[in-house]
Amino acid sequence: MHAKGWLLAGCLLLLLPGPVFSADEEAPTIPRETVCLQCHGGMEGRLGAPVGLWKQSIHRQNGISCHDCHGGDPTDFAMAMSPERGFRGAPEKAEIPAFCGRCHIGVKDDYLASKHGRALGKGGPQCVTCHGNHAVVKASPDLINDKDCTRCHSFERAARIKAALADTDHIISGLESDLADLRRLGISVKKMRGEVFAKRNEFHRLFHTVDVNKVHQGTAAVQKSLGKVATEVAGIRSDLSQRKLWGGIAIVLLLVAGGLCLLLRRTYHDEEGKG
């Protein structure tokens, strides 16, 4: 192989620091422009406001649109709000946990068993009290704050719950970022993402128990499981670093070999010229 060939091979090794797999995870699909959005988007006041609020929501980010909650036919203007097509409209306040619980089953169960849930219909909070209705806010420790919690009671117990949750939330965010980086490198992280997703949902259920002891026990168990994923991520990063290091060494050796080949070739031609 000529020196240029050796150099090209070395560069290819450097560009391939580790195993490349199919990135088979799909991002959530942004909801299409349904007749619900087309109609209400052109209205003013309370009938048009939900569209703008929904566009800021975690529901939209996760591909959830109007008909997923309210039912109806999102493809037919005439039948969009027909009970025959499953339209269920907006729930009464006391019905909201059951309404949201059609998707958030575990959260609904934890909420109903909590002090908040037991106060449902007696002035106690329900889903939209903390998360909003159309501008649905993602579950996070930020929802537990002095301003909102003190609308009903003191912040002392809520502050203890928030402190227990904050570290776990930071670990989850870090792992999600790390897995996104690995995925961009072409490494399959579907299994690990699934594990983190499941633990994140389990973790977010803890918010709704509003029980300090349950929160402390639950966060400890979640962190233990997340630690296993973190160890796996660290192993992959170490492997990539090792491969990059050996790739660099291979480049140096190939360049040296290429230089020796050129030197030998030149020496050979010089000897041939003398002969």
N, C-alpha and C positions, 0 to 999 in steps of 0.2 A: 504494500500500500504506500502511495506517495505521501509526503509530509502533509499536503493539504487534506488528504483523506483522513489521516490520523487526527488532524485538528478538528475536522468536521465531526468525527465520531466522538471526540471529547466534549464538544459543545452540546451534542445531543444528549450525552450522559448527564451533563449539568442541568439541562432543561427537564430531565425526568428524575426528580428527587425521590419519588416514591411510587407506590402502586396507584394506578388510576382506575376508578370504578365508575359505573353509571350513576349520575346524580338523579335518582329516581323520585325525589320528593317534589311535589307540586305546590306552588304558592296558591293561597286561596283565590278563587275567581271573583273578580269584582262584579257585582250584580249588573245585569243588563238593564237597559232603560225600559222598565215595565210601564203598562198603561197607568198604574198607580202613580208612578213618579211623573209621567208626562202630564197627567191631569192635575194633580196637587201642586206640581212644580210651577204651574202657571197661575195659581191662586194666591190671594193675599190673606193676611191675618192668620187666624188659628188653623185654617184649612191648608194653607201653604207652608206654614212654619215647620211642620214635621219633616219635610224633605231636606231643608237646610240643616236641621239638627241631626238627622239620620246620617248625612254625609260626613259628619264629624265623629261618628260612633264606632265602637269596636265591632258592632254588628256588620256595618258596611265593610270594614277591613277583613272580616271573616266570611264575606259573601252572603250575609243574611239580609234579605230585602223585606219589603212590606208584607207580602203574602205569606212569608214564612211564619210570621206572628199572627197576622190578622185574617189569614185565609183568603178565599176568593180566587178569581181567575185573573192572573196578571197579564194575560194576552188578549183579553176581550173587554172593550170599554163597556159594552152593554151588560155583561155578566160579572164584571169585576167585583161587585158587592152583593152578589146573589148568594143567599144561604144554600141554594142548590149546588153551588160550586164551592161550598165550604167556608163562606165568609162568616167570621165570628165577631168582627168589630172590636171595640175596645172594652176591656173588662172593668167592672166596678173595683173599688179599692181593695175590698176584702177578697176579691177573686184573683188579684194580681199574682200572688205566689203560685197558685195552681196554673195560671196562664203562662208564666215564665218557666214553671217547673216541668212543662211538657218537654223541654229540651234539657233544662238544668235539674235533672231528677235528684241527684245526690245532694245538691245544694238546697233544694226545696225541703228535703227530709230533715237536713241538719237545722235549717232555719225554723221549721215548724216545731222542732223539739226544743228550740232555744227559748230564752226569756223574751226575745223579740217576737218570735212566732206565737208564743202563748198569749201575747198581748195584741194579736191581730184582731182588728175590729173594735179594739178598746183604746185606740189612739196610738198603738204601737207601730213601729216602722215596718215597711215591707220593701220589696225590691227597688222600686223607683225612688224611694226616699233617699237612698244612698247612690244608686247607679243612674238615676234619671230614666226617662221613658224613651224618647226617640234618640237623644244624644247619649246613648248608653255608654257608660264609662267602664273601662277595663278594671277588673278586680286587682287591687294593689294596696299595700299599706298606706298609701296616700289618702285613701278613702276614710281611714281612721284618723280623724283630726279634731282638734279642740273646737273649731267653729261648728262643725256639723254634729258631733256627738253631744255637745252641751245644749243642743236644742231640746233634748229630752232628759239628760241626766249629767252628772259630773263626768269629767274626762279621766279620772284616776284609773279605773279598771280598764278602760279602753286603751290608755297609754301603756299599761303593762302588756296587753295583748299585742299592741303594735310593736313594742320593743322585741317581743319574742318572734314576731313574723319578719322583721326587717332583714336579719341576717340571711334567712332562707331565701327571701326574695332576691337579695343581692347574688346569692349563689346561682339561682335559677337564671337570672339575667346574664351572668357571666358565662354559664354553660351554653345558653342559647346563642350568644355571640361567638363562642369558640366553635360550636358546631356549624354555624353559618360560614365561618372562615374555612373550615375543613371541606365543607360542601363546595365552596367556590374553587377549591383546588381539585375537585372532581372525585373526592373520596365519598363513598356511600356512608351516610350517617343516619339512614332511615331508622334503624333499630334504636340507636341512642336518642334520636329526636323523639321517638315514640315513648321511650322511658321517661324522658324529661317532661314531655307533654302530660303523661299520666300522673306524674308526681306533682306537676304544677296544678293540675285540676284537684288532686287530693289536698294539696296545700291550701288552695283557695277555698275549699270546703270548710277549712278550719276557721276562716273569718266569720262564718255564719253561726258557729256554735256559741259565740260570745261567752266562752267558758275558759278562764285562764288556765286551769289545769289541763284541759283537753288540748289547748293550743300548745302548751309546753311539751306534752307527750307527743303530739302529732308532728310538731316541727322537728323533734329529735329523730323520729322514725324517717321522715322525709329526707332530712339531711344525710342520714346514713345511706339511703339508697342513691342519693345524688352523688355521694362520695365515690361510689363504685363507677358511675359514669365519668366522673372527673378523672379517676385513675386510668380509665380506658382512653380518654382524650389525651392525657399526658403521655401515655404509651405511644399513641399514634404520632404525636408531635416529636417525641424522642426519636422514633423510627425515621421520620422525615428528615430530622436534623442529621442523623447518622448517614443517611443516604446522600444528603447534600454534601456532607463532609467528604465521604468516600468518592463522590462524583468530582469534587474539587481536586482531590489527590490524584484521581485517574487522569484529569485534565493535565495536571503538572507532569505526570509520568509520560503521557502521550506526547506532550510538547517536547519533553526531553528526548523521547525516542525519535520524534520527527527530526529534531535537531541533529541527533547522531546519524540518522539515515542520510540527511543532507551532507553531513561532514564526510561520511564513508563514500557517498556517491562522488563527491568532489575529489576526494583522495584517489578513488578508483580512476576517474577520468584523468587526473594529473599523472598517475602512474602509466596509464595507457598512452598519454601524450608523449611521455618520456621514452616509452618503448618504441 
